Amino acid sequence: MLNPFTTSIEKLSTYTRNLKISTSLPSREGLTVQATISILYRVNPKRIHVVLRRAEKNYESNLILSIFRSASADVCARYPAKDMHSGRRSKIEHAIQKRMTEVLSKRGFIVEAVLLKNISLPPRLANSIEQRLSAEQDAMRMRYILEREKQEAQRKKIEAMGERDAQKIRSQGITEKLLRMRYIEAFERLAKSSNSKVIITSGSKSPVLTLPATNKKKHHQEREQHPSDGK
């Protein structure tokens, strides 16, 4: 039972709040990194009474920000500046969130996430990182070209070996008898043709051909000239 005349009611939102700030973060080398940070937090409904008793009304700037600056300075000072701009940034974010949770959970707050955004490295360090990344890309491109040339050379080698084996197989299958038989077959196809033709042979080594009777009756002439006797 509450007496409405002597009791005051204060309301606190338990929705997630996004606290955005721009600040400087220290690095292990002693450099200063500019960054925009989003702190996602909310009040723990089960510990609202603790927040009302211990936290001031302006707890966001007096409590949340103060604890964040302390936690971020401790965590970021252990990492080089380039890690804040690389894939290890998530590790830094989780470390800051963990440090803040250790303190704020006792005071009735839940830190959901700490997000580092818009990281601005010192100019000299940024140029150095860009040059290193460019050199790595050039090395990767050269390795790709060398690998491609190596594969192309291997392909040509295999193709040459296949052609050599094919020629070897064909040469082993060609004999004197086979060549003579192909020679005779070619002459026979020519003899069956109805057109006039001149056949140049190797003389006495050429096979004797018997022309079909049908071809003898035609008026086309067939002359066979032998280089040995000039006929």
C-alpha positions in Angstrom: 0.0 0.0 0.0 1.3 3.4 -1.0 0.2 6.7 0.3 -0.3 8.9 -2.8 0.2 12.1 -0.8 3.6 11.1 0.6 4.9 8.9 -2.2 6.6 10.1 -5.3 6.9 8.0 -8.5 9.9 8.1 -10.8 9.9 6.4 -14.2 13.0 4.9 -15.9 13.0 3.5 -19.4 14.2 0.0 -19.8 14.6 0.2 -23.6 18.0 0.0 -25.2 19.7 3.3 -25.5 22.4 4.2 -28.0 25.0 6.6 -26.6 27.2 8.0 -29.4 30.4 9.8 -28.7 33.5 10.9 -30.6 36.7 10.4 -28.7 40.5 9.7 -29.0 41.8 6.2 -28.2 45.4 5.5 -27.2 47.4 2.7 -28.8 50.2 0.5 -27.7 52.7 2.7 -29.7 51.5 5.8 -28.0 49.6 7.0 -31.0 46.2 8.7 -30.8 43.3 7.2 -32.9 40.2 9.1 -33.5 37.0 7.1 -33.4 33.2 7.3 -33.2 31.8 4.9 -30.6 28.3 3.6 -30.0 27.5 2.3 -26.5 24.3 0.2 -26.4 23.1 -0.2 -22.9 19.8 -0.4 -20.9 18.6 -0.4 -17.3 18.2 -3.8 -15.7 14.5 -4.0 -14.7 15.3 -6.2 -11.7 17.7 -3.6 -10.3 15.9 -0.4 -11.0 15.8 0.3 -7.3 19.6 0.2 -7.2 19.7 2.7 -10.1 17.3 5.0 -8.3 19.2 4.9 -5.0 22.8 5.1 -6.3 22.8 6.8 -9.8 22.3 10.4 -10.4 19.7 11.6 -12.8 22.4 12.5 -15.3 23.9 9.0 -15.0 24.6 8.8 -18.7 27.4 11.4 -18.8 28.5 11.0 -15.1 28.6 7.2 -14.9 28.4 5.5 -18.3 30.8 7.7 -20.1 33.3 7.8 -17.3 33.4 4.1 -17.0 33.7 3.8 -20.8 36.7 6.1 -21.0 38.5 4.2 -18.3 37.8 0.8 -19.8 38.7 1.9 -23.4 42.0 3.5 -22.3 43.0 0.3 -20.5 42.0 -2.0 -23.3 43.2 0.0 -26.3 46.6 0.7 -24.8 47.3 -3.1 -25.1 46.7 -3.2 -28.9 48.6 -1.5 -31.8 46.8 1.1 -33.7 46.5 -1.0 -36.8 44.4 -3.6 -34.9 41.7 -1.0 -34.4 41.3 -0.8 -38.2 41.6 -4.5 -38.9 39.7 -7.7 -38.1 40.8 -7.6 -34.5 38.6 -4.6 -33.8 35.8 -6.9 -32.7 38.1 -8.4 -30.1 38.8 -4.9 -28.7 35.1 -4.1 -28.7 34.3 -7.2 -26.6 37.1 -6.5 -24.2 35.8 -3.0 -23.5 32.3 -4.3 -23.1 33.5 -6.9 -20.6 35.3 -4.3 -18.5 32.3 -2.0 -18.5 29.9 -4.8 -17.6 32.1 -5.7 -14.5 31.4 -2.3 -13.1 28.0 -1.3 -14.4 26.2 -4.6 -13.8 26.5 -4.0 -10.0 24.9 -0.6 -10.5 21.9 -1.9 -12.4 22.9 -1.4 -16.0 23.3 -4.0 -18.8 25.9 -3.2 -21.5 24.8 -4.9 -24.7 27.6 -3.8 -27.1 30.4 -1.4 -27.7 30.9 -0.5 -31.4 33.9 1.2 -32.7 33.1 3.1 -35.9 34.8 5.6 -38.2 38.3 4.8 -37.1 40.8 7.4 -38.2 44.4 6.4 -38.0 47.3 8.9 -38.0 48.3 9.9 -41.6 51.7 8.3 -41.5 50.4 5.0 -40.2 47.5 5.0 -42.7 49.9 5.5 -45.6 52.2 2.7 -44.2 49.2 0.3 -44.0 48.1 1.2 -47.5 51.6 0.6 -48.9 51.8 -2.8 -47.1 48.4 -3.9 -48.4 49.4 -2.8 -52.0 52.6 -4.8 -51.7 50.7 -7.9 -50.5 48.2 -7.6 -53.4 51.1 -7.3 -55.9 52.7 -10.4 -54.4 49.4 -12.3 -54.6 49.0 -11.2 -58.2 52.5 -12.4 -59.1 52.0 -15.7 -57.4 48.8 -16.1 -59.5 50.6 -15.3 -62.7 53.4 -17.8 -61.9 51.0 -20.5 -61.0 49.0 -19.9 -64.3 52.2 -20.0 -66.4 53.3 -23.2 -64.6 49.9 -24.8 -65.4 50.1 -23.7 -69.0 53.6 -25.1 -69.3 52.4 -28.4 -67.8 49.5 -28.5 -70.3 51.8 -27.9 -73.3 54.1 -30.6 -72.0 51.3 -33.1 -71.7 50.0 -32.2 -75.1 53.4 -32.7 -76.7 53.8 -36.0 -75.0 50.4 -37.1 -76.3 51.3 -36.0 -79.9 54.6 -37.9 -79.6 53.0 -41.1 -78.4 50.4 -40.8 -81.2 53.1 -40.4 -83.9 55.0 -43.3 -82.4 51.9 -45.5 -82.6 51.1 -44.5 -86.2 54.7 -45.1 -87.3 54.8 -48.5 -85.7 51.6 -49.5 -87.6 52.8 -48.4 -91.0 54.6 -51.2 -92.9 55.9 -51.6 -96.5 53.0 -54.0 -97.3 50.5 -51.5 -96.0 51.9 -48.7 -98.0 51.9 -50.8 -101.2 48.3 -51.8 -100.6 47.3 -48.1 -100.2 49.2 -47.3 -103.3 47.3 -49.9 -105.3 44.0 -48.8 -103.9 44.7 -45.2 -105.0 45.5 -46.3 -108.5 42.4 -48.4 -108.7 40.2 -45.4 -107.7 41.9 -43.3 -110.4 41.5 -46.1 -113.1 37.8 -46.3 -112.4 37.3 -42.6 -113.0 35.9 -41.5 -116.4 37.9 -38.4 -116.6 41.2 -38.0 -118.4 44.2 -38.1 -116.1 48.0 -38.1 -116.0 49.6 -40.5 -113.5 53.2 -39.9 -112.5 54.7 -43.1 -110.9 58.1 -44.4 -109.9 58.5 -46.5 -113.1 59.2 -50.2 -112.7 58.3 -50.1 -109.0 54.7 -49.1 -109.7 52.1 -51.9 -109.6 50.6 -53.3 -112.8 47.0 -52.2 -113.2 44.2 -54.0 -115.1 41.6 -51.5 -116.1 37.9 -52.5 -116.2 36.4 -53.2 -119.7 33.9 -50.4 -119.2 36.6 -47.8 -119.0 38.4 -49.0 -122.2 35.3 -48.3 -124.3 35.2 -44.6 -123.2 36.9 -41.9 -125.4 38.9 -40.5 -122.5 42.6 -41.0 -122.7 44.7 -42.2 -119.8 48.4 -41.7 -120.0 50.9 -43.0 -117.6 54.3 -41.2 -117.7 57.3 -42.9 -116.1 60.1 -40.6 -115.0 62.6 -43.4 -115.8 61.8 -43.7 -119.6 60.0 -40.4 -120.1 56.8 -42.0 -121.3 
